[in-house]
Amino acid sequence: MGKKGIEILVGIFVLLGMLGLTFLALQAANLGSVGSGDTYTVKARFDNVGGLKVRAPVRTAGVTVGRVTRIALDGKTFQGVVTMEVERGYEFPKDSAAKILTAGLLGDQYIGLEPGGDDKNLAPGDTLAQTQSAVVLENLIGQFFTGKAEGPAAGASGAAK
């Protein structure tokens, strides 16, 4: 194999490496599923959206069924309004619930949809009535330490005196 053949093989190898890195970057940024198939829009109101971001996945039973398309603040209720697009192939009952969940202990946040039992399905533009806001880790830690300081341990030490 001549010098020119080796240079071509190295060029192909570098090109494949760049394609692989581009694929990984798109997956890490949640942009891997660029296809905009047939979807319908659903909204949900949350007291706290935490670190939820646009393009975050919408999942049910661990399966991605849509994406968050917009996060805004309602000026009257001061709630976060999350707009999401759900693929048409997945129809959810009207009484379904939306939760902001975290992937792992410190991972990215996503919307978890829990199907309800209603006979009627969500229509495009509907707003989910049942929601659960994001759990903020800092608040949990603060409540844990505050609860410890004022909890039964403090009363027990007072009773022992």
N, C-alpha and C positions, 0 to 999 in steps of 0.2 A: 504494500500500500504506500503510495507516494505521499509527499508533503501536502499536496492539494486535497487528497482524500481524508487525511487526518484533520485538516482545517475544517472541512465540511462536517465531519462527525462532531468535532468540538462545537461548532456553530449550532448544530441540531441539539446537542446536549444542553447548551446554554439556553436556547429557545424553550425547550421543554421545562427547564428549571424555572424560567420566568413565568411560563404558563401555570406551573404548579403554585408558585408564590402568589400569583394573581387570584387563583382559585381559593387558596387559603385566606387571603385578605378579604375576599367577598364573603366567605363563610363566617369569618370572625366579626364582620360588620353587619351580619344579618341581611346581606344583600344577595345571597345566593339564589333565592327564588325570585328572579326578576320578572318572570312571566306574570302578566296581570290578567289572569283568567276571569271568568264571569263571577262577580262578587256582589254582595249587597251590604249596605251600611247599617250599623247598629251603634247606638250611643249608650254610655253608662256614666253615672255621676258618682264621684268619690269625694270623701272629705279630705283625703290625703293621697296623692298619686305617687309619693315617694320619689324614687329615681326612675320611674317609667319613662321610656323614650319613644319617640315616633319610630316606626318600623319594628317595634318590639313584637314578638309573636303572640298570637292568640291561640291558646291550646285547650283541648279537652281530652282527657284520658291520655295525656302525653303526646297527642298528635297535633301538629300545627294545622289549624283550620283557617287562619287569617292573620292579619297584621294591624297594628295600631297605625292610623293615618293622621290623627290630629289630637293634640292635647291643648285645651283652652281653659280659662277661668270664667265661670259665670259671675258677672258683676253683681247680680242680685242675691244669689244664695252663697256666693264665695266658695263654691265647690268646683273641683276639677271635672271638666267634661271631656271624656275620652271617646273619640270616634274611631271605630274599627271597621275594617272590611272583612267579611266572612265569605269564604268560597260558597258558591251556590249549591254545591253538592252536599253541604252540611246545613240542614235546617234544624233549628232549635225551638223548643216550646216557648211560648210567651212568658212563662214564669221561671225561665232560666235565671241563674245567678252568675255574677261576674266577681272575681276576686283578683287582687293584685298579689301575685306570688313571686317568690325569689327562687331562681335556679341554684340550688346548693346553698351553703351558708352565707357566702358573700358574693353570689353570682348576679347576673343581670335579672331584672324584673320582667315579668310577662303577665298577660291577662289569662286567667284560668276560667273557662266557662263550665258551669255545672248545669246540665240539662234538668229542666223541671218535669212536671207530669201533665201539663195542660194539653188539651187536644189541638188548640190552635198554635200555629208556628209564628215566630217573629217575622214581621214584614219589614221591608226596607225602610229605614228611618226611625224605627221603633227605639225606645229607650228602655233599657233593663231596669226594673224596679228594685231588685235585690242586689246589693253590692257590698263588698267588704274592702275597706281601704288597705293600703300597704302597711305592713308592720315595719316600723322604723327601729333598727337595731339599737340606736342610741337611747331611745325612749325605753325600750325593754331593759337595757342595762341600768338606766337610772331608776326605774321602778323596782328592779331587783335589789339594788343597794339601799334604796329608801325603805322598802319593805323589810329588809333584813334589820335595819337600824331601829325600826319602830315595831317590829314583829314580836312574836312570842319569846324570842331570846332575851329581849330587853325586859319583859315582864317577869321572866323566870329568874333573872339575876336580881331583880328588885324583891322578889318574894323570898329569896334565899337570905337576904340580910336580916 
